Each structure stands twice: as structure tokens, then as C-alpha cells.
Amino acid sequence: MLLRSLSTSLLMSAAIIAAPLPAAAQVQVSPVSSIDPAHTDYSDLQPLAEAIGEKRIVMLGEASHGDGATFLAKTRIIQFLHQQLGFDVLVFESGISDLHIAQQAIDAGADIDTAIKKSVFPLWSRSDQLRPLVGYLEQQRAGGAPITLAGFDMQMSGDGPAAIIARMDEMAGKAGADRAPFDRMVTTFSLLRQFKGKGFGMIDLDQIARDAASIDKALANSPDPDARYWNQVTQSLAAFLPFVSGMMAGPSPATFDLREKQMAGNFHWLASEGFADRKLMVWGATSHLIADRTAIDVEIDETMVPMGAQIRELMDGNEVYTLAFTAGGGANGSIRSTETFPLEEPPEDSIEGELMALGGDYYFQRLDASDGKRVARLLGHADWAGEWHRAADGMIFIREMTPTTFPQKE
């Protein structure tokens, strides 16, 4: 529940509340003035700050990867978290190695937009809706308050393989150990780069697992401050290869869980070793970030546990705040085409339906046990019943979703 001092004005404002809700729901809902990153009066986000409290990890989800309005909303919230709550690391659902190389380039003075396009998956980095975030990152670097970028995915998401090969070769030289495991890992990266995933028949997965263990041992006591990071990259690759092999053989929950588990491991390493004394913001899909998938009334295979749930097991769950995003209408886009998909009107008794009845464009809502089981559209804009407070801590409602757009190719 929001503090009563924060909810009083909401309960009394007839201009904001156009239709009555149960008392419990009224206390949890706060209007948001705008999702435009240019709107820098953050007084409307103070209820979100109260909900986050002293947590040092805020996970920002999205119902689908084509939700352009959500990208803008997340950018405005990132600005708020950075300026007012001291969050200064942004971790994308993109390659752990790609973002590390990108951040090193940024530290050396590289253009941030170019670095992001080389490291973050194109569905975000190439979209028009990410331009305000890129502009903010450049502005803050110039102003002496930079945000550090990182990635938690085990997949390679950009132009990284060539740089990864060079860096692994450098680490092998510094390790002073048997070069053979390093050389085979470099060869593996080369195959992936050369054949773009079609060279898996030439890769011995068991040998890669043994090489990853050897590299882990070789780098454990390396004096290079970057050694632990690149060791994590190696372990990530060792998990990535059987994941892709499994996907090629036919996707299964157990195969999907290989990715979820490694993403959780990568993020846990970043939060506990890479940036142990800093506050982290996470950009990814809500489906990966939810705290408890079993809270939703959908048939599941329990061998696939979302990254968000695994992180709460690996870390103190009280450190993490998960914010989902949803919409009442509009349309979302596609990551593969210019096609857009209209969103159907939500059921009247759903969380979105009740927020639509309030009349405002944007709301922040805490998710609380008092909500019970409700229908909501936090995953893929589909109507799922669930105890949503077990899956996320709060949500941002956008009345009309707008799709992602991309610059037209000349």
C-alpha cells in the first residue's frame, strides 16, 4: 500500500478518479503525468520512489518487445532513478561480453550511440524510441554523471565476436597457463562469427565445458582486474553453446532454462562482484524478470524458472524491485517487420479495465496481496489470471500503447 500521505490527494481528486474503485485499489494507484523523457518534473514518480525504498536493483520489464511507448516510459524512469535515487548502472538483456566491450569503448571516448548499436539487440538499439535514452546517456557523460552500461545475456548481441576473440587471446597470454583451452575457446568464437551459428557441428560441447573449467581455474588468481569479468564471459559461452544446440534440436522448457539460469548467473555476478557497491537498473522482457511464474494461471513446466525468480534465490530478495508495464489499448509493433498489432479492449474486471475506467493516461500501481487473483496483461498483452503481486512489485499502466518504429533504410 502507498503511504496514506501520498494517497490522500489521489482519493480526493475527482478530476483524476473518474469512476470509483474498491478502497484497496484506490490506495495503490497513483497517476503519472507523462511518459515523455522530456518531462523532467518527477513529482509524479515519488510514489514509485516510496515503493522502491532502499532496494538497489530495479528491474524494468516490457510486455512485448514492440512496445514503443514502454521504451519511452522506461527511459523517463531511468532518468528519475539516476537523478534522484542514485542508480548509475544500466544492465540490458543483451550480451555480457558485447556490453563490456561497448562500455570500455565509451570510457575511451567513443560515441555512445555507435557503441550501443554495436552491443545491444537491434530491437532496442535501432528503434526510434531508444534515441531519448541515448541522448540522455551522452548528456550525463558530458556532465560528469555517467551511467555505466552492462549486459546479462549469454547470447552475443552485436558486433562483439571479433573483439571477444582478441580479448580472449590477450587473457590467454596473461594467464601464464596452458594456452590450449583458451585457443579452443577463441576458435569457437571464430566459428560462431564465421558461420553465424551454422558451425555447431564442428564444436565439441563436452570439450568446451572442460575448457571453461580450465579457464576458470587459470583466471582465478590472475592479477588482471578484468580477468574475473572475462571468466564470466567464458562460463556464459559454455552455457550458450548447449542452449543453441538444444534450440536447433527442438525447443523445450529445459533448453529455455539453460538461458534463464545463465542470465541469472551473469546478473548475480554483476550485482555481487562487478558492481557490488552500486545501484542497478535492468532493461528486459517482463517474462524474464518476473519473480514467480507459478503465480500465473497458465500451464507451465517447472523445469523453466525465470531469471528474476532465480536472482531472488541467489540474492537477498529484498534488494530487488520488479516493475512491469501494461496497456489498455493502442497497438504494439514487431521486431521483424513494420507490421503493427492492435490491442483488444481489456475485460472490465481486469486490472487494465479498471484503470481504463479512471480516465487518465498513465498510472503507477503497487501490486499487493490484497488484490487477490486478477486478470492482467503484463505478459504479451494476453489476458492471464494470476496473483500478480507474486510476479512483480508494481506496474506502469499506459492507456494507449504505441508501437516501436525504426528509421527507414535509404
Secondary structure as GFF3:
##gff-version 3
##sequence-region A 1 410
A	DSSP	alpha_helix	4	12	.	.	.	ID=ss1
A	DSSP	alpha_helix	23	28	.	.	.	ID=ss2
A	DSSP	beta_strand	29	31	.	.	.	ID=ss3
A	DSSP	three_ten_helix	42	45	.	.	.	ID=ss4
A	DSSP	alpha_helix	46	52	.	.	.	ID=ss5
A	DSSP	beta_strand	57	60	.	.	.	ID=ss6
A	DSSP	alpha_helix	68	85	.	.	.	ID=ss7
A	DSSP	beta_strand	89	95	.	.	.	ID=ss8
A	DSSP	alpha_helix	96	107	.	.	.	ID=ss9
A	DSSP	alpha_helix	112	117	.	.	.	ID=ss10
A	DSSP	alpha_helix	122	125	.	.	.	ID=ss11
A	DSSP	three_ten_helix	128	130	.	.	.	ID=ss12
A	DSSP	alpha_helix	131	142	.	.	.	ID=ss13
A	DSSP	beta_strand	148	153	.	.	.	ID=ss14
A	DSSP	alpha_helix	160	175	.	.	.	ID=ss15
A	DSSP	alpha_helix	180	195	.	.	.	ID=ss16
A	DSSP	three_ten_helix	200	202	.	.	.	ID=ss17
A	DSSP	alpha_helix	205	219	.	.	.	ID=ss18
A	DSSP	alpha_helix	227	249	.	.	.	ID=ss19
A	DSSP	alpha_helix	253	269	.	.	.	ID=ss20
A	DSSP	pi_helix	270	274	.	.	.	ID=ss21
A	DSSP	beta_strand	280	283	.	.	.	ID=ss22
A	DSSP	alpha_helix	286	289	.	.	.	ID=ss23
A	DSSP	three_ten_helix	293	295	.	.	.	ID=ss24
A	DSSP	alpha_helix	307	314	.	.	.	ID=ss25
A	DSSP	three_ten_helix	317	319	.	.	.	ID=ss26
A	DSSP	beta_strand	320	332	.	.	.	ID=ss27
A	DSSP	beta_strand	341	342	.	.	.	ID=ss28
A	DSSP	alpha_helix	351	358	.	.	.	ID=ss29
A	DSSP	beta_strand	362	366	.	.	.	ID=ss30
A	DSSP	three_ten_helix	369	371	.	.	.	ID=ss31
A	DSSP	beta_strand	374	376	.	.	.	ID=ss32
A	DSSP	beta_strand	384	386	.	.	.	ID=ss33
A	DSSP	three_ten_helix	388	390	.	.	.	ID=ss34
A	DSSP	beta_strand	394	401	.	.	.	ID=ss35
###
